Amino acid sequence: MCERPARPVRSTLAGMATTAESVADVCRAAKRASRRLAATDGATRDRALHAIADALELRAAEILEANAADVEAGRDAELSAALLDRLALDEKRISAIAQGARQVAALPDPVGEIIGGGRLENGLELVKVRVPLGVVAVVYEARPNVTIDAAALCLKSGNACVLRGSSSAMRSNAVLAAVAGDAAESAGLPGGSISPVCGGGRDELAELATQKGLVDLIVPRGGEGLKAALEGVATVPVIYAASGNCHVYVDRSADLDKAVAIAVNAKVQRPGVCNAAETLLVHAGAAASFLPRALEALDAEGVELRVDARARAAAGAALGGRLVDAVADDWDTEFLAPVLAVGVVDSVGEAIDHIARHGSGHSEAIVTEDLSAALEFERGVDAACIYINASTRFTDGAEFGMGAEIGNSTQKLHARGPIGVRELCTVKYVVTGDGHVRR
């Protein structure tokens, strides 16, 4: 397990020696590994991913024992139901994590992919090639599956990874990282390719975020608190996979059956994740016919409904006193729970303005049968993913055919949307001449 000595540590599996290493030492070892990884052929990296998947299933009992201890500690610490759901593993989830690693292995190798170039007028041959970033550090909260997702994506893209999970998943992450590291080495990858550090305090996070020259990119996967903690100190480039205050807007022309199904799915299918809807906006022209049906369906699924005055009026008396009056903060809140803010707007433009004020740039949906409304929404909403007549819950690397994902970027440079293997690469220009000199 990861115990807390004077300096941060990297942990191996329970029962093996725990080696005290500073964050800088861990990153230095990862940097050495990254140079060898960049030159490793795709077949070897794929073989390592299959070895990791097999090892996860073979050592499932060991993983579940560590996870059970984390979950018990989480209950004692009174973690929310949403956080406990993110933290918990079972055999089905372990199998899904293993299958995710195999799916990443099946993806085309991004390393060495030629993405541009040609013969220049001066006779030089220029080729633009995709290459690994080097060392990718992933910082994440209580989701042990991210340990394997991140490792798989980094290895597939030829990068070494430094993994810093939360203290609430410390035991699970330690075992998962050790299982993956052992399997990767047995398949021919260099030691240090997967390098965990303990989920310690903010000092450790700040130390990781300032390993310039050793770490090439940090991807924080968590809430706004994690983002804020990094923004003030990071000297290493960061891609923020931050919060998701997502909206479903039901237009006046919407097919109501589709709209009810989408609104319920976007909120209920898994409410504790970043692509779940947190706000339902309804055009005034559809409110009276749509809201009674939708709110009853959501209420039947146990969703707490926080409504504005117009939504309450349109809902009628069906739900009695179960509706809650929305307050100003509700429109800005990522609930990550079965809670939904509901409001009525007068136009597509008003919905777009609301999303611009309160959204986080993650995933936004419109339900409409009007092509002009769909185009106005698509062009007017600034977000990584726009959905037309579909649930926001599809924002996911696996659903997009990218294998697993490290997170969903809500910024615009250098990646936006699900962060997959290509987003973990940069480019290199290779120029070939025949004694060319510039005159």
C-alpha positions in Angstrom: 0.0 0.0 0.0 1.0 3.7 -0.3 2.0 4.8 3.1 2.9 8.4 3.8 6.6 8.8 4.6 8.5 12.1 4.6 8.4 12.3 0.8 5.8 11.1 -1.7 6.2 7.5 -2.7 5.6 5.2 -5.6 3.9 2.1 -4.6 4.0 -1.5 -5.8 1.6 -4.3 -4.9 0.6 -5.1 -1.4 3.1 -7.7 -0.1 6.0 -6.3 -2.2 8.5 -3.7 -1.1 7.3 -0.1 -1.0 10.0 2.1 -2.3 10.3 5.7 -1.1 10.8 7.9 -4.2 10.2 11.6 -4.7 7.9 12.7 -7.4 10.9 14.0 -9.3 12.5 10.5 -9.1 9.4 8.9 -10.4 9.2 11.4 -13.3 12.9 11.0 -14.0 12.4 7.2 -14.3 9.4 7.7 -16.6 11.4 10.1 -18.8 14.0 7.4 -19.3 11.3 4.9 -20.1 9.7 7.3 -22.6 12.8 7.4 -24.8 12.8 3.6 -25.1 9.0 3.5 -25.6 9.1 6.0 -28.4 11.3 3.5 -30.4 9.2 0.5 -29.5 7.3 -1.1 -32.3 3.5 -1.2 -32.3 3.3 -4.9 -32.0 5.2 -4.9 -28.8 3.0 -2.2 -27.3 -0.1 -4.1 -28.4 1.2 -7.3 -26.8 1.7 -5.4 -23.6 -1.9 -4.1 -23.6 -3.2 -7.7 -24.0 -0.9 -8.8 -21.2 -2.3 -6.1 -19.0 -5.9 -7.1 -19.8 -5.2 -10.8 -19.1 -3.5 -9.9 -15.8 -6.4 -7.8 -14.7 -8.8 -10.8 -15.1 -6.3 -13.3 -13.6 -5.7 -11.1 -10.5 -9.3 -9.9 -10.1 -9.6 -11.2 -6.6 -6.6 -9.2 -5.5 -7.9 -6.1 -7.1 -11.4 -6.5 -5.5 -9.9 -7.0 -2.1 -8.0 -3.7 -2.3 -11.1 -2.0 -3.7 -13.3 -3.3 -1.0 -11.0 -1.7 1.6 -11.2 1.6 -0.3 -15.0 1.5 -0.5 -15.3 0.7 3.2 -13.0 3.6 4.0 -15.1 5.8 1.7 -18.3 4.9 3.5 -16.6 5.7 6.9 -15.5 9.0 5.4 -19.2 9.6 4.3 -18.4 10.0 0.6 -21.4 10.7 -1.5 -23.3 7.9 -3.3 -22.0 9.3 -6.6 -18.4 9.1 -5.5 -18.8 5.6 -4.0 -20.3 4.5 -7.4 -17.2 5.9 -9.2 -14.9 4.2 -6.7 -16.5 0.7 -6.6 -15.3 -2.2 -8.7 -16.8 -5.6 -9.3 -16.0 -8.5 -11.6 -18.1 -7.0 -14.4 -16.3 -3.6 -14.2 -12.9 -5.3 -14.1 -13.8 -7.3 -17.2 -15.0 -4.1 -18.9 -11.7 -2.4 -18.0 -9.7 -5.3 -19.4 -11.8 -5.3 -22.5 -11.2 -1.5 -22.8 -7.4 -2.3 -22.9 -7.9 -4.8 -25.6 -10.0 -2.3 -27.6 -7.2 0.2 -27.4 -4.7 -2.5 -28.6 -7.0 -3.0 -31.6 -6.8 0.6 -32.7 -4.5 1.7 -35.5 -1.0 2.6 -34.3 -0.8 6.4 -34.2 3.0 6.5 -33.8 4.7 7.1 -37.1 1.4 7.9 -38.9 2.1 10.2 -41.8 -0.5 13.0 -41.7 0.9 15.4 -44.4 3.8 16.4 -46.6 5.1 16.1 -50.1 7.8 17.3 -52.4 8.7 21.0 -52.0 9.6 23.3 -54.9 13.2 23.1 -53.9 13.2 19.3 -54.2 13.1 18.5 -50.5 10.8 15.8 -49.3 8.8 16.9 -46.3 6.8 14.5 -44.2 4.6 15.4 -41.2 4.6 12.4 -38.8 2.7 11.7 -35.6 5.0 11.0 -32.6 4.6 10.4 -28.8 4.6 13.4 -26.4 7.0 11.6 -24.0 5.7 11.5 -20.4 2.0 12.1 -19.7 0.9 12.6 -16.1 -2.7 11.9 -15.4 -4.3 13.3 -12.2 -7.7 11.9 -11.3 -10.2 11.5 -8.6 -12.0 8.5 -7.2 -12.2 6.4 -10.4 -9.7 3.4 -10.3 -10.6 2.4 -13.8 -8.8 5.5 -15.0 -5.6 3.9 -13.8 -5.9 1.3 -16.6 -7.6 3.5 -19.2 -4.8 6.1 -18.9 -2.0 3.5 -18.9 -3.5 1.8 -22.0 -3.8 5.0 -24.0 -0.4 6.2 -23.0 1.3 3.0 -23.9 -0.6 2.7 -27.2 0.6 6.2 -28.2 4.2 5.4 -27.2 4.2 7.5 -24.0 5.3 6.7 -20.5 2.6 7.7 -17.9 2.8 9.0 -14.3 -0.5 8.2 -12.5 -1.7 10.2 -9.5 -5.0 9.0 -8.3 -6.9 10.2 -5.3 -6.3 9.1 -1.7 -9.8 7.6 -1.6 -8.8 5.0 -4.2 -5.2 4.6 -3.0 -5.3 0.8 -2.5 -7.1 0.1 -5.7 -4.8 2.3 -7.8 -1.7 0.8 -6.2 -2.8 -2.7 -7.1 -4.0 -1.8 -10.6 -0.8 0.1 -11.4 1.3 -2.7 -10.2 -0.6 -5.4 -12.1 -0.3 -3.3 -15.3 3.3 -2.4 -14.7 4.3 -6.1 -14.1 2.4 -7.2 -17.2 3.8 -4.5 -19.4 7.4 -5.3 -18.4 6.8 -9.0 -19.0 5.7 -8.2 -22.5 8.9 -6.3 -23.3 8.2 -2.6 -22.3 10.8 -0.8 -20.2 10.4 -0.4 -16.4 9.0 2.9 -15.5 6.5 3.0 -18.4 3.7 3.0 -15.8 4.7 5.0 -12.8 2.2 5.6 -9.9 2.5 8.2 -7.2 0.4 8.2 -4.1 -2.8 10.2 -3.9 -1.3 12.6 -1.3 -2.0 16.3 -0.7 -1.8 19.4 -2.7 2.0 19.7 -2.1 2.5 16.5 -4.1 0.2 17.7 -6.8 2.1 21.0 -7.0 5.4 19.1 -7.2 4.1 16.9 -10.1 2.8 20.0 -11.9 6.2 21.6 -11.9 8.3 18.8 -13.3 9.2 20.8 -16.4 11.7 18.9 -18.6 10.5 15.6 -17.2 6.8 15.7 -17.7 5.5 16.8 -21.1 1.8 17.0 -20.4 -0.6 16.8 -17.4 -4.2 15.8 -17.8 -6.3 16.5 -14.7 -9.5 14.5 -14.7 -11.8 15.8 -12.0 -13.8 18.7 -10.8 -13.3 22.5 -10.7 -11.3 22.2 -7.5 -8.7 20.0 -9.1 -8.5 22.4 -12.0 -8.1 25.4 -9.8 -5.4 23.7 -7.8 -3.3 23.2 -10.9 -4.0 26.5 -12.6 -2.1 28.4 -10.0 1.1 26.3 -10.0 1.5 24.3 -13.2 4.6 25.0 -15.3 4.0 21.8 -17.4 1.4 22.1 -20.2 -2.1 21.0 -19.1 -5.1 19.7 -20.9 -8.0 20.2 -18.6 -10.6 17.3 -18.6 -12.8 19.3 -16.3 -16.4 19.4 -15.2 -19.5 18.9 -17.3 -22.4 21.3 -16.7 -24.4 19.8 -19.6 -27.8 20.9 -21.0 -30.6 19.3 -22.9 -32.7 21.9 -24.8 -36.1 20.8 -26.0 -37.2 23.0 -28.9 -40.7 24.0 -29.9 -40.7 21.5 -32.8 -39.3 18.5 -30.9 -40.8 15.1 -31.2 -42.0 14.7 -27.6 -41.4 10.9 -27.4 -37.8 11.5 -28.4 -37.5 14.4 -26.1 -38.7 12.5 -23.0 -36.4 9.6 -23.7 -33.4 11.8 -24.3 -34.0 14.0 -21.2 -34.4 10.9 -18.9 -31.4 9.1 -20.4 -29.1 12.1 -20.2 -29.9 12.6 -16.5 -30.6 9.1 -15.2 -28.5 6.5 -17.1 -25.5 7.4 -14.9 -26.0 10.7 -13.0 -22.6 10.8 -11.4 -20.6 11.3 -14.5 -19.4 14.5 -16.4 -21.6 13.9 -19.5 -24.8 13.6 -17.6 -27.3 16.4 -18.1 -27.6 18.9 -15.2 -30.1 21.3 -16.8 -33.2 20.8 -18.9 -34.3 23.8 -21.0 -37.6 23.8 -22.7 -39.0 26.2 -25.3 -42.2 27.9 -24.1 -44.1 26.6 -27.1 -43.4 23.0 -26.0 -43.5 23.4 -22.2 -47.2 22.7 -21.6 -47.2 19.5 -23.6 -43.7 18.3 -22.7 -43.0 19.1 -19.1 -45.8 17.2 -17.4 -44.7 14.0 -19.2 -41.0 14.6 -18.8 -41.1 15.6 -15.1 -43.3 12.7 -14.2 -40.9 10.3 -15.9 -37.9 11.9 -14.2 -39.6 11.9 -10.8 -40.4 8.2 -11.2 -36.6 7.7 -11.6 -36.0 9.4 -8.3 -34.7 12.7 -9.7 -35.0 15.8 -7.6 -36.4 18.6 -9.9 -35.4 22.2 -9.3 -37.7 24.3 -11.5 -38.1 27.9 -12.3 -41.5 29.6 -12.0 -42.4 29.0 -15.7 -41.5 25.3 -15.5 -43.6 24.9 -12.3 -46.6 26.6 -14.0 -46.3 24.4 -17.1 -45.9 21.2 -15.0 -49.4 21.5 -13.6 -50.5 19.8 -10.5 -49.4 16.2 -11.3 -46.3 16.3 -9.1 -47.8 18.2 -6.2 -45.3 19.6 -3.8 -42.4 17.4 -5.0 -41.0 20.2 -7.3 -38.3 22.4 -5.7 -37.9 26.1 -6.6 -34.6 26.6 -8.4 -32.1 29.1 -7.0 -29.5 31.0 -8.9 -26.6 28.6 -8.1 -28.5 25.6 -9.5 -27.9 26.8 -13.1 -24.1 26.7 -12.5 -23.9 23.4 -10.5 -22.6 20.1 -11.7 -24.8 18.0 -9.4 -23.3 14.6 -10.3 -26.4 13.2 -8.6 -30.1 12.6 -9.4 -30.8 16.3 -9.4 -31.9 18.4 -12.4 -32.5 22.1 -12.9 -35.4 22.8 -15.2 -36.2 26.1 -17.0 -38.3 27.5 -19.7 -36.9 29.8 -22.5 -38.6 31.7 -25.4 -36.3 30.8 -28.2 -33.3 28.8 -29.4 -31.2 32.0 -29.0 -32.3 32.3 -25.4 -31.2 28.7 -24.8 -27.9 29.4 -26.4 -27.4 32.5 -24.3 -28.2 30.5 -21.1 -25.7 27.8 -22.0 -23.1 30.5 -22.7 -23.6 31.9 -19.2 -23.7 28.7 -17.3 -22.3 25.8 -19.4 -18.8 24.4 -19.0 -18.1 23.7 -22.7 -18.5 19.9 -22.4 -21.6 18.4 -24.1 -24.9 20.2 -25.1 -28.0 18.7 -26.8 -30.9 20.0 -28.7 -34.1 18.0 -29.5 -35.7 19.4 -32.5 -37.3 18.6 -35.9 -36.5 22.0 -37.2 -33.3 22.0 -39.3 -32.8 25.7 -38.9 -33.0 25.5 -35.1 -30.5 22.6 -35.1 -28.1 24.6 -37.2 -28.5 27.7 -35.0 -27.8 25.6 -31.9 -24.8 23.8 -33.6 -23.2 27.1 -34.6 -24.1 29.1 -31.6 -23.1 26.8 -28.7 -19.5 26.7 -27.8 -18.8 23.2 -26.5 -16.6 20.2 -27.3 -19.6 18.1 -28.3 -23.0 19.1 -29.8 -25.8 16.6 -30.0 -28.9 16.9 -32.2 -31.6 14.5 -31.2 -29.3 12.4 -29.0 -28.3 12.1 -25.3 -25.3 13.8 -23.9 -24.2 10.5 -22.4 -22.5 9.5 -25.7 -19.5 11.8 -25.0 -17.0 9.0 -24.4 -13.9 7.8 -26.2 -15.2 4.3 -26.4 -18.6 5.4 -27.8 -16.7 7.6 -30.4 -14.7 4.6 -31.6 -11.5 5.8 -29.9 -11.1 3.0 -27.4 -10.9 4.3 -23.9 -10.3 7.9 -23.0 -8.3 9.8 -20.5 -10.9 12.5 -20.2 -12.9 15.0 -22.1 -11.1 18.2 -22.9 -13.3 21.4 -22.5 -10.5 23.6 -23.8 -9.6 24.3 -27.4 -5.8 23.7 -27.6 -4.3 21.2 -28.3 -7.2 18.7 -28.0 -10.9 19.1 -27.6 -13.5 16.5 -26.7 -12.5 12.9 -25.8 -8.7 12.5 -25.3 -7.6 9.4 -27.1 -4.4 8.0 -28.6 -4.0 10.7 -31.3 -4.6 13.5 -28.8 -1.6 12.1 -26.8 0.7 12.6 -29.7 2.4 15.6 -31.2 4.0 15.9 -34.7 7.5 15.8 -36.1 8.5 17.1 -39.6 11.0 14.9 -41.3 12.8 16.6 -44.2 14.9 14.6 -46.6 17.3 16.1 -49.2 20.2 15.2 -51.4 22.9 17.6 -50.3 20.5 20.5 -50.2 21.8 23.8 -48.8 19.8 27.0 -48.5 20.9 30.0 -50.6 
